[in-house]
Amino acid sequence: KNREKIINILATSRKTPSEIVEIMDARFSLVSALLTDLKKHKIISCINEEDKTGRLYNLTDLGKQIFEELNQE
């Protein structure tokens, strides 16, 4: 469920972890763990990996496919 929420959030625009935390009303540690997991599975990517703060995440092509499938039901 939470992974789906992140995919839906990132489908509209790229976001920082802090913005995702605010939208989901979840703990930062949970969002951080979910982002790491989604990144590991190549569903999302970080577009400014070298920055320590303000990292921006967006969906990969695989992530966009998953978003489409989730929203067909």
Backbone as JSON Lines, residues from 0, in Angstrom:
{"i":0,"aa":"K","n":[0.83,-1.21,0.0],"ca":[0.0,0.0,0.0],"c":[0.86,1.26,0.0]}
{"i":1,"aa":"N","n":[1.84,1.3,0.88],"ca":[2.69,2.5,0.96],"c":[3.54,2.67,-0.29]}
{"i":2,"aa":"R","n":[3.99,1.56,-0.87],"ca":[4.76,1.65,-2.11],"c":[3.88,2.22,-3.22]}
{"i":3,"aa":"E","n":[2.63,1.76,-3.25],"ca":[1.67,2.29,-4.25],"c":[1.47,3.78,-4.06]}
{"i":4,"aa":"K","n":[1.38,4.23,-2.81],"ca":[1.19,5.65,-2.52],"c":[2.37,6.46,-3.1]}
{"i":5,"aa":"I","n":[3.58,5.97,-2.88],"ca":[4.76,6.68,-3.38],"c":[4.76,6.71,-4.9]}
{"i":6,"aa":"I","n":[4.4,5.6,-5.53],"ca":[4.33,5.56,-6.99],"c":[3.31,6.57,-7.49]}
{"i":7,"aa":"N","n":[2.16,6.63,-6.84],"ca":[1.12,7.59,-7.25],"c":[1.57,9.04,-7.04]}
{"i":8,"aa":"I","n":[2.29,9.29,-5.95],"ca":[2.78,10.64,-5.67],"c":[3.8,11.06,-6.73]}
{"i":9,"aa":"L","n":[4.71,10.16,-7.07],"ca":[5.77,10.49,-8.02],"c":[5.29,10.48,-9.48]}
{"i":10,"aa":"A","n":[4.08,9.97,-9.71],"ca":[3.56,9.93,-11.09],"c":[3.26,11.34,-11.6]}
{"i":11,"aa":"T","n":[2.91,12.25,-10.71],"ca":[2.55,13.6,-11.15],"c":[3.76,14.5,-11.29]}
{"i":12,"aa":"S","n":[4.72,14.39,-10.36],"ca":[5.94,15.22,-10.46],"c":[7.0,14.65,-9.54]}
{"i":13,"aa":"R","n":[8.23,15.08,-9.78],"ca":[9.32,14.62,-8.91],"c":[9.22,15.3,-7.55]}
{"i":14,"aa":"K","n":[9.63,14.56,-6.56],"ca":[9.51,15.06,-5.18],"c":[10.74,14.72,-4.36]}
{"i":15,"aa":"T","n":[10.93,15.49,-3.29],"ca":[11.97,15.18,-2.31],"c":[11.36,14.25,-1.26]}
{"i":16,"aa":"P","n":[12.2,13.53,-0.53],"ca":[11.66,12.67,0.54],"c":[10.8,13.46,1.54]}
{"i":17,"aa":"S","n":[11.2,14.68,1.86],"ca":[10.43,15.49,2.82],"c":[9.02,15.78,2.29]}
{"i":18,"aa":"E","n":[8.92,16.07,0.99],"ca":[7.61,16.33,0.41],"c":[6.74,15.07,0.45]}
{"i":19,"aa":"I","n":[7.36,13.92,0.19],"ca":[6.62,12.65,0.23],"c":[6.14,12.38,1.65]}
{"i":20,"aa":"V","n":[6.99,12.63,2.64],"ca":[6.62,12.44,4.05],"c":[5.39,13.29,4.39]}
{"i":21,"aa":"E","n":[5.41,14.54,3.94],"ca":[4.28,15.45,4.2],"c":[3.0,14.95,3.56]}
{"i":22,"aa":"I","n":[3.08,14.58,2.28],"ca":[1.89,14.12,1.55],"c":[1.32,12.84,2.17]}
{"i":23,"aa":"M","n":[2.2,11.9,2.51],"ca":[1.76,10.62,3.06],"c":[1.42,10.69,4.53]}
{"i":24,"aa":"D","n":[1.89,11.73,5.21],"ca":[1.74,11.84,6.66],"c":[2.31,10.59,7.34]}
{"i":25,"aa":"A","n":[3.56,10.29,6.96],"ca":[4.24,9.1,7.47],"c":[5.57,9.5,8.1]}
{"i":26,"aa":"R","n":[6.19,8.55,8.78],"ca":[7.5,8.81,9.37],"c":[8.56,8.87,8.28]}
{"i":27,"aa":"F","n":[9.56,9.71,8.51],"ca":[10.66,9.86,7.54],"c":[11.38,8.53,7.34]}
{"i":28,"aa":"S","n":[11.57,7.79,8.44],"ca":[12.3,6.51,8.34],"c":[11.56,5.52,7.45]}
{"i":29,"aa":"L","n":[10.22,5.5,7.52],"ca":[9.43,4.61,6.67],"c":[9.59,5.01,5.2]}
{"i":30,"aa":"V","n":[9.43,6.29,4.92],"ca":[9.53,6.78,3.54],"c":[10.93,6.5,2.99]}
{"i":31,"aa":"S","n":[11.94,6.73,3.81],"ca":[13.32,6.49,3.4],"c":[13.54,5.02,3.02]}
{"i":32,"aa":"A","n":[13.03,4.13,3.84],"ca":[13.17,2.69,3.58],"c":[12.43,2.3,2.3]}
{"i":33,"aa":"L","n":[11.23,2.86,2.1],"ca":[10.45,2.56,0.9],"c":[11.14,3.09,-0.35]}
{"i":34,"aa":"L","n":[11.7,4.28,-0.27],"ca":[12.42,4.85,-1.42],"c":[13.62,3.99,-1.78]}
{"i":35,"aa":"T","n":[14.35,3.54,-0.77],"ca":[15.51,2.67,-1.0],"c":[15.08,1.39,-1.7]}
{"i":36,"aa":"D","n":[13.99,0.8,-1.23],"ca":[13.48,-0.45,-1.8],"c":[13.02,-0.24,-3.25]}
{"i":37,"aa":"L","n":[12.27,0.83,-3.5],"ca":[11.78,1.11,-4.85],"c":[12.94,1.4,-5.8]}
{"i":38,"aa":"K","n":[13.96,2.05,-5.28],"ca":[15.13,2.37,-6.1],"c":[15.9,1.09,-6.45]}
{"i":39,"aa":"K","n":[16.0,0.2,-5.47],"ca":[16.7,-1.07,-5.68],"c":[16.03,-1.89,-6.79]}
{"i":40,"aa":"H","n":[14.71,-1.79,-6.87],"ca":[13.95,-2.53,-7.88],"c":[13.77,-1.73,-9.18]}
{"i":41,"aa":"K","n":[14.48,-0.63,-9.29],"ca":[14.49,0.22,-10.49],"c":[13.11,0.76,-10.86]}
{"i":42,"aa":"I","n":[12.28,1.02,-9.85],"ca":[10.95,1.59,-10.06],"c":[11.03,3.11,-9.99]}
{"i":43,"aa":"I","n":[11.94,3.6,-9.15],"ca":[12.18,5.05,-9.07],"c":[13.68,5.3,-9.23]}
{"i":44,"aa":"S","n":[14.01,6.55,-9.51],"ca":[15.43,6.92,-9.57],"c":[15.61,8.28,-8.92]}
{"i":45,"aa":"C","n":[16.81,8.51,-8.44],"ca":[17.16,9.8,-7.85],"c":[17.91,10.57,-8.92]}
{"i":46,"aa":"I","n":[17.44,11.78,-9.23],"ca":[18.05,12.51,-10.33],"c":[19.23,13.39,-9.9]}
{"i":47,"aa":"N","n":[19.43,13.55,-8.61],"ca":[20.6,14.31,-8.13],"c":[21.24,13.58,-6.94]}
{"i":48,"aa":"E","n":[21.66,12.37,-7.21],"ca":[22.19,11.45,-6.21],"c":[23.33,12.05,-5.38]}
{"i":49,"aa":"E","n":[24.16,12.89,-5.99],"ca":[25.33,13.43,-5.28],"c":[24.97,14.47,-4.23]}
{"i":50,"aa":"D","n":[23.78,15.06,-4.33],"ca":[23.36,16.04,-3.33],"c":[23.01,15.35,-2.02]}
{"i":51,"aa":"K","n":[23.46,15.93,-0.91],"ca":[23.14,15.33,0.4],"c":[21.72,15.68,0.83]}
{"i":52,"aa":"T","n":[21.26,16.88,0.47],"ca":[19.9,17.27,0.83],"c":[19.14,17.67,-0.43]}
{"i":53,"aa":"G","n":[17.83,17.58,-0.36],"ca":[17.0,17.99,-1.49],"c":[17.07,17.04,-2.66]}
{"i":54,"aa":"R","n":[17.3,15.77,-2.38],"ca":[17.32,14.78,-3.47],"c":[15.94,14.7,-4.11]}
{"i":55,"aa":"L","n":[15.92,14.62,-5.42],"ca":[14.65,14.54,-6.14],"c":[14.48,13.14,-6.73]}
{"i":56,"aa":"Y","n":[13.31,12.58,-6.5],"ca":[13.0,11.25,-7.01],"c":[11.92,11.34,-8.07]}
{"i":57,"aa":"N","n":[12.02,10.47,-9.08],"ca":[10.96,10.35,-10.07],"c":[10.83,8.9,-10.51]}
{"i":58,"aa":"L","n":[9.77,8.61,-11.25],"ca":[9.53,7.25,-11.71],"c":[10.41,6.92,-12.9]}
{"i":59,"aa":"T","n":[10.88,5.69,-12.96],"ca":[11.58,5.19,-14.14],"c":[10.51,4.73,-15.13]}
{"i":60,"aa":"D","n":[10.93,4.25,-16.29],"ca":[9.96,3.72,-17.25],"c":[9.19,2.55,-16.65]}
{"i":61,"aa":"L","n":[9.89,1.7,-15.9],"ca":[9.24,0.58,-15.22],"c":[8.21,1.11,-14.22]}
{"i":62,"aa":"G","n":[8.59,2.14,-13.47],"ca":[7.68,2.75,-12.5],"c":[6.43,3.3,-13.17]}
{"i":63,"aa":"K","n":[6.59,3.91,-14.33],"ca":[5.44,4.46,-15.07],"c":[4.52,3.34,-15.54]}
{"i":64,"aa":"Q","n":[5.12,2.21,-15.98],"ca":[4.32,1.05,-16.38],"c":[3.51,0.53,-15.2]}
{"i":65,"aa":"I","n":[4.15,0.43,-14.05],"ca":[3.47,-0.05,-12.84],"c":[2.34,0.91,-12.47]}
{"i":66,"aa":"F","n":[2.61,2.2,-12.55],"ca":[1.57,3.21,-12.26],"c":[0.36,3.01,-13.17]}
{"i":67,"aa":"E","n":[0.61,2.81,-14.47],"ca":[-0.49,2.59,-15.43],"c":[-1.3,1.35,-15.03]}
{"i":68,"aa":"E","n":[-0.6,0.26,-14.7],"ca":[-1.29,-0.99,-14.33],"c":[-2.11,-0.81,-13.05]}
{"i":69,"aa":"L","n":[-1.56,-0.1,-12.08],"ca":[-2.27,0.11,-10.82],"c":[-3.55,0.92,-11.03]}
{"i":70,"aa":"N","n":[-3.53,1.81,-12.0],"ca":[-4.67,2.69,-12.2],"c":[-5.64,2.22,-13.28]}
{"i":71,"aa":"Q","n":[-5.43,1.02,-13.79],"ca":[-6.37,0.43,-14.76],"c":[-7.5,-0.29,-14.03]}
{"i":72,"aa":"E","n":[-7.21,-0.71,-12.81],"ca":[-8.2,-1.53,-12.07],"c":[-9.39,-0.72,-11.6]}
